[in-house]
Amino acid sequence: MASPLKIFRFKCPRCGKVFECSGPASHKAFPFCSKQCQMVDLGNWLGERYLIPGDKDVPGAPVLGEREDRRLQTGPRLPPSEAEGEGVES
């Protein structure tokens, strides 16, 4: 005899609605209650409204959440011979 299918309760991380299903494989929008909540959450990630904390001590690491055009921030490029001696006096 087959064991009865267990039903679990989950809380949608976006809207907080409680929904029931037998597990992630049986619910296409899991862990969200609906496709709408899933799409809104995806839009928030793509729109950079969510941030993941990172290591601020990594030199040259971009700051999350800031949209910057790096081409506008860089100054004129020096030829390799001039750039090597930059900041060092003989």
Secondary structure, 3 states (H helix, E strand, C coil): CCCCCCCEEEECCCCCCEEEECCHHHCCCCCCCCHHHHHHHHHHHHCCCCCCCCCCCCCCCCCCCCCCCHHHHCCCCCCHHHHHCCCCCC
